[in-house]
Amino acid sequence: MNIGEISCRTGVSVRSIRYYEQKGLISPKRQENGYREYGEKRYKNTFKRYNFMNCERGDSPIHWRR
């Protein structure tokens, strides 16, 4: 999945995903064309963890969409 698809599936903004990557919290693979490649299984638990941290601050939770 690319960054737009993972954002849509998780409800996490593209900006937040890029922020997590910048901080070293996630490290997606890069395709030959330079695009980020996100595996749903790999990042599902990661985003859930960050969601719990956000909920503690009062932010809205992440909902996985199918």
N, CA, C and O atoms as CSV, one atom per row, in Angstrom:
chain,resi,resn,atom,element,x,y,z
A,1,MET,N,N,0.833,-1.178,0.000
A,1,MET,CA,C,0.000,0.000,0.000
A,1,MET,C,C,0.881,1.246,0.000
A,1,MET,O,O,1.941,1.274,0.626
A,2,ASN,N,N,0.430,2.260,-0.703
A,2,ASN,CA,C,1.164,3.525,-0.665
A,2,ASN,C,C,0.653,4.374,0.501
A,2,ASN,O,O,-0.264,3.964,1.212
A,3,ILE,N,N,1.231,5.528,0.693
A,3,ILE,CA,C,0.910,6.352,1.855
A,3,ILE,C,C,-0.552,6.814,1.853
A,3,ILE,O,O,-1.174,6.900,2.912
A,4,GLY,N,N,-1.097,7.108,0.682
A,4,GLY,CA,C,-2.498,7.513,0.592
A,4,GLY,C,C,-3.446,6.389,0.966
A,4,GLY,O,O,-4.444,6.610,1.651
A,5,GLU,N,N,-3.133,5.187,0.516
A,5,GLU,CA,C,-3.975,4.030,0.831
A,5,GLU,C,C,-3.936,3.698,2.318
A,5,GLU,O,O,-4.976,3.434,2.922
A,6,ILE,N,N,-2.744,3.709,2.913
A,6,ILE,CA,C,-2.646,3.385,4.339
A,6,ILE,C,C,-3.320,4.479,5.171
A,6,ILE,O,O,-3.902,4.192,6.217
A,7,SER,N,N,-3.242,5.716,4.715
A,7,SER,CA,C,-3.924,6.812,5.395
A,7,SER,C,C,-5.435,6.609,5.358
A,7,SER,O,O,-6.114,6.776,6.371
A,8,CYS,N,N,-5.950,6.254,4.207
A,8,CYS,CA,C,-7.381,6.021,4.045
A,8,CYS,C,C,-7.850,4.842,4.892
A,8,CYS,O,O,-8.899,4.913,5.532
A,9,ARG,N,N,-7.084,3.771,4.898
A,9,ARG,CA,C,-7.462,2.561,5.643
A,9,ARG,C,C,-7.409,2.767,7.149
A,9,ARG,O,O,-8.195,2.167,7.882
A,10,THR,N,N,-6.492,3.607,7.621
A,10,THR,CA,C,-6.296,3.768,9.060
A,10,THR,C,C,-6.959,5.002,9.641
A,10,THR,O,O,-7.239,5.056,10.839
A,11,GLY,N,N,-7.213,5.997,8.795
A,11,GLY,CA,C,-7.725,7.257,9.306
A,11,GLY,C,C,-6.628,8.159,9.845
A,11,GLY,O,O,-6.910,9.225,10.393
A,12,VAL,N,N,-5.371,7.735,9.691
A,12,VAL,CA,C,-4.221,8.533,10.114
A,12,VAL,C,C,-3.835,9.419,8.939
A,12,VAL,O,O,-3.694,8.934,7.816
A,13,SER,N,N,-3.664,10.693,9.183
A,13,SER,CA,C,-3.359,11.605,8.082
A,13,SER,C,C,-1.996,11.292,7.467
A,13,SER,O,O,-1.105,10.756,8.126
A,14,VAL,N,N,-1.862,11.638,6.197
A,14,VAL,CA,C,-0.586,11.476,5.499
A,14,VAL,C,C,0.487,12.262,6.242
A,14,VAL,O,O,1.620,11.801,6.377
A,15,ARG,N,N,0.135,13.425,6.714
A,15,ARG,CA,C,1.087,14.256,7.457
A,15,ARG,C,C,1.583,13.537,8.717
A,15,ARG,O,O,2.776,13.568,9.021
A,16,SER,N,N,0.671,12.894,9.443
A,16,SER,CA,C,1.066,12.161,10.651
A,16,SER,C,C,1.958,10.978,10.311
A,16,SER,O,O,2.934,10.707,11.011
A,17,ILE,N,N,1.622,10.273,9.235
A,17,ILE,CA,C,2.435,9.123,8.825
A,17,ILE,C,C,3.849,9.587,8.489
A,17,ILE,O,O,4.828,8.959,8.893
A,18,ARG,N,N,3.950,10.680,7.753
A,18,ARG,CA,C,5.279,11.213,7.423
A,18,ARG,C,C,6.016,11.678,8.681
A,18,ARG,O,O,7.235,11.534,8.775
A,19,TYR,N,N,5.284,12.231,9.640
A,19,TYR,CA,C,5.887,12.643,10.908
A,19,TYR,C,C,6.439,11.424,11.652
A,19,TYR,O,O,7.562,11.460,12.153
A,20,TYR,N,N,5.652,10.347,11.724
A,20,TYR,CA,C,6.114,9.119,12.384
A,20,TYR,C,C,7.388,8.606,11.715
A,20,TYR,O,O,8.314,8.149,12.385
A,21,GLU,N,N,7.421,8.689,10.387
A,21,GLU,CA,C,8.618,8.239,9.666
A,21,GLU,C,C,9.810,9.151,9.975
A,21,GLU,O,O,10.920,8.671,10.206
A,22,GLN,N,N,9.579,10.451,9.977
A,22,GLN,CA,C,10.649,11.416,10.250
A,22,GLN,C,C,11.249,11.196,11.637
A,22,GLN,O,O,12.455,11.355,11.824
A,23,LYS,N,N,10.422,10.837,12.598
A,23,LYS,CA,C,10.878,10.612,13.970
A,23,LYS,C,C,11.476,9.218,14.165
A,23,LYS,O,O,11.958,8.892,15.250
A,24,GLY,N,N,11.444,8.399,13.111
A,24,GLY,CA,C,12.028,7.069,13.196
A,24,GLY,C,C,11.120,6.040,13.842
A,24,GLY,O,O,11.573,4.959,14.218
A,25,LEU,N,N,9.838,6.368,13.976
A,25,LEU,CA,C,8.897,5.446,14.598
A,25,LEU,C,C,8.453,4.354,13.641
A,25,LEU,O,O,8.097,3.254,14.064
A,26,ILE,N,N,8.474,4.660,12.352
A,26,ILE,CA,C,8.178,3.670,11.318
A,26,ILE,C,C,9.229,3.814,10.221
A,26,ILE,O,O,9.838,4.872,10.060
A,27,SER,N,N,9.424,2.751,9.484
A,27,SER,CA,C,10.403,2.805,8.386
A,27,SER,C,C,9.903,1.958,7.222
A,27,SER,O,O,10.293,0.800,7.071
A,28,PRO,N,N,9.029,2.551,6.395
A,28,PRO,CA,C,8.499,1.809,5.258
A,28,PRO,C,C,9.582,1.521,4.227
A,28,PRO,O,O,10.572,2.244,4.108
A,29,LYS,N,N,9.363,0.452,3.494
A,29,LYS,CA,C,10.272,0.134,2.390
A,29,LYS,C,C,10.047,1.154,1.286
A,29,LYS,O,O,8.982,1.764,1.196
A,30,ARG,N,N,11.052,1.332,0.452
A,30,ARG,CA,C,10.931,2.228,-0.703
A,30,ARG,C,C,10.923,1.399,-1.977
A,30,ARG,O,O,11.712,0.467,-2.133
A,31,GLN,N,N,10.023,1.749,-2.879
A,31,GLN,CA,C,9.982,1.113,-4.184
A,31,GLN,C,C,11.081,1.722,-5.048
A,31,GLN,O,O,11.717,2.701,-4.658
A,32,GLU,N,N,11.298,1.136,-6.222
A,32,GLU,CA,C,12.325,1.653,-7.135
A,32,GLU,C,C,12.067,3.102,-7.524
A,32,GLU,O,O,13.004,3.870,-7.746
A,33,ASN,N,N,10.792,3.472,-7.606
A,33,ASN,CA,C,10.441,4.844,-7.983
A,33,ASN,C,C,10.495,5.815,-6.797
A,33,ASN,O,O,10.186,6.997,-6.951
A,34,GLY,N,N,10.886,5.321,-5.613
A,34,GLY,CA,C,11.015,6.172,-4.439
A,34,GLY,C,C,9.775,6.250,-3.566
A,34,GLY,O,O,9.816,6.828,-2.480
A,35,TYR,N,N,8.663,5.668,-4.034
A,35,TYR,CA,C,7.439,5.701,-3.243
A,35,TYR,C,C,7.594,4.820,-2.011
A,35,TYR,O,O,8.288,3.804,-2.037
A,36,ARG,N,N,6.938,5.226,-0.939
A,36,ARG,CA,C,6.930,4.414,0.275
A,36,ARG,C,C,5.973,3.238,0.084
A,36,ARG,O,O,4.916,3.382,-0.531
A,37,GLU,N,N,6.343,2.098,0.604
A,37,GLU,CA,C,5.499,0.901,0.524
A,37,GLU,C,C,5.169,0.455,1.946
A,37,GLU,O,O,6.049,0.055,2.708
A,38,TYR,N,N,3.883,0.534,2.284
A,38,TYR,CA,C,3.425,0.165,3.620
A,38,TYR,C,C,2.687,-1.160,3.558
A,38,TYR,O,O,1.800,-1.341,2.724
A,39,GLY,N,N,3.041,-2.072,4.420
A,39,GLY,CA,C,2.321,-3.333,4.552
A,39,GLY,C,C,1.280,-3.191,5.648
A,39,GLY,O,O,1.601,-2.794,6.768
A,40,GLU,N,N,0.028,-3.515,5.325
A,40,GLU,CA,C,-1.050,-3.322,6.300
A,40,GLU,C,C,-0.780,-4.072,7.598
A,40,GLU,O,O,-0.929,-3.511,8.683
A,41,LYS,N,N,-0.388,-5.322,7.493
A,41,LYS,CA,C,-0.154,-6.114,8.704
A,41,LYS,C,C,0.965,-5.517,9.543
A,41,LYS,O,O,0.890,-5.488,10.771
A,42,ARG,N,N,1.992,-5.048,8.872
A,42,ARG,CA,C,3.154,-4.498,9.582
A,42,ARG,C,C,2.807,-3.236,10.358
A,42,ARG,O,O,3.287,-3.044,11.476
A,43,TYR,N,N,1.985,-2.380,9.781
A,43,TYR,CA,C,1.721,-1.084,10.396
A,43,TYR,C,C,0.433,-1.023,11.193
A,43,TYR,O,O,0.213,-0.058,11.925
A,44,LYS,N,N,-0.418,-2.019,11.071
A,44,LYS,CA,C,-1.684,-2.004,11.803
A,44,LYS,C,C,-1.438,-1.869,13.301
A,44,LYS,O,O,-2.026,-1.003,13.948
A,45,ASN,N,N,-0.589,-2.703,13.850
A,45,ASN,CA,C,-0.302,-2.640,15.284
A,45,ASN,C,C,0.438,-1.369,15.656
A,45,ASN,O,O,0.210,-0.804,16.726
A,46,THR,N,N,1.320,-0.918,14.781
A,46,THR,CA,C,2.061,0.319,15.051
A,46,THR,C,C,1.108,1.491,15.202
A,46,THR,O,O,1.205,2.254,16.164
A,47,PHE,N,N,0.184,1.640,14.256
A,47,PHE,CA,C,-0.742,2.761,14.317
A,47,PHE,C,C,-1.701,2.615,15.492
A,47,PHE,O,O,-2.126,3.617,16.068
A,48,LYS,N,N,-2.046,1.385,15.855
A,48,LYS,CA,C,-2.893,1.185,17.032
A,48,LYS,C,C,-2.183,1.687,18.286
A,48,LYS,O,O,-2.802,2.320,19.141
A,49,ARG,N,N,-0.891,1.406,18.398
A,49,ARG,CA,C,-0.120,1.881,19.557
A,49,ARG,C,C,-0.138,3.402,19.627
A,49,ARG,O,O,-0.372,3.968,20.694
A,50,TYR,N,N,0.106,4.067,18.505
A,50,TYR,CA,C,0.117,5.529,18.493
A,50,TYR,C,C,-1.277,6.077,18.751
A,50,TYR,O,O,-1.429,7.150,19.334
A,51,ASN,N,N,-2.294,5.340,18.316
A,51,ASN,CA,C,-3.666,5.739,18.574
A,51,ASN,C,C,-3.932,5.768,20.073
A,51,ASN,O,O,-4.554,6.708,20.568
A,52,PHE,N,N,-3.476,4.763,20.799
A,52,PHE,CA,C,-3.690,4.743,22.240
A,52,PHE,C,C,-3.000,5.931,22.902
A,52,PHE,O,O,-3.543,6.524,23.834
A,53,MET,N,N,-1.813,6.278,22.428
A,53,MET,CA,C,-1.124,7.444,22.979
A,53,MET,C,C,-1.921,8.712,22.687
A,53,MET,O,O,-2.027,9.593,23.540
A,54,ASN,N,N,-2.479,8.804,21.486
A,54,ASN,CA,C,-3.267,9.979,21.112
A,54,ASN,C,C,-4.547,10.062,21.927
A,54,ASN,O,O,-4.971,11.155,22.301
A,55,CYS,N,N,-5.170,8.918,22.208
A,55,CYS,CA,C,-6.404,8.907,22.992
A,55,CYS,C,C,-6.149,9.429,24.400
A,55,CYS,O,O,-7.004,10.090,24.988
A,56,GLU,N,N,-4.975,9.132,24.934
A,56,GLU,CA,C,-4.639,9.633,26.258
A,56,GLU,C,C,-4.582,11.155,26.263
A,56,GLU,O,O,-4.835,11.789,27.287
A,57,ARG,N,N,-4.250,11.733,25.120
A,57,ARG,CA,C,-4.206,13.197,25.010
A,57,ARG,C,C,-5.564,13.767,24.633
A,57,ARG,O,O,-5.724,14.987,24.576
A,58,GLY,N,N,-6.543,12.911,24.377
A,58,GLY,CA,C,-7.877,13.368,24.027
A,58,GLY,C,C,-8.151,13.434,22.541
A,58,GLY,O,O,-9.208,13.916,22.135
A,59,ASP,N,N,-7.221,12.961,21.714
A,59,ASP,CA,C,-7.439,12.951,20.273
A,59,ASP,C,C,-8.366,11.802,19.898
A,59,ASP,O,O,-8.579,10.881,20.686
A,60,SER,N,N,-8.909,11.864,18.703
A,60,SER,CA,C,-9.827,10.818,18.265
A,60,SER,C,C,-9.078,9.538,17.911
A,60,SER,O,O,-7.924,9.595,17.485
A,61,PRO,N,N,-9.725,8.380,18.083
A,61,PRO,CA,C,-9.071,7.100,17.789
A,61,PRO,C,C,-8.999,6.801,16.303
A,61,PRO,O,O,-9.717,7.388,15.493
A,62,ILE,N,N,-8.123,5.881,15.969
A,62,ILE,CA,C,-7.989,5.382,14.601
A,62,ILE,C,C,-8.985,4.247,14.415
A,62,ILE,O,O,-9.109,3.381,15.280
A,63,HIS,N,N,-9.677,4.246,13.319
A,63,HIS,CA,C,-10.581,3.147,12.996
A,63,HIS,C,C,-10.127,2.538,11.683
A,63,HIS,O,O,-9.983,3.243,10.684
A,64,TRP,N,N,-9.904,1.242,11.679
A,64,TRP,CA,C,-9.503,0.555,10.450
A,64,TRP,C,C,-10.713,0.399,9.564
A,64,TRP,O,O,-11.774,-0.040,10.008
A,65,ARG,N,N,-10.549,0.759,8.323
A,65,ARG,CA,C,-11.652,0.705,7.356
A,65,ARG,C,C,-11.406,-0.406,6.362
A,65,ARG,O,O,-10.267,-0.662,5.970
A,66,ARG,N,N,-12.457,-1.052,5.963
A,66,ARG,CA,C,-12.374,-2.115,4.956
A,66,ARG,C,C,-13.164,-1.719,3.745
A,66,ARG,O,O,-13.227,-2.475,2.775
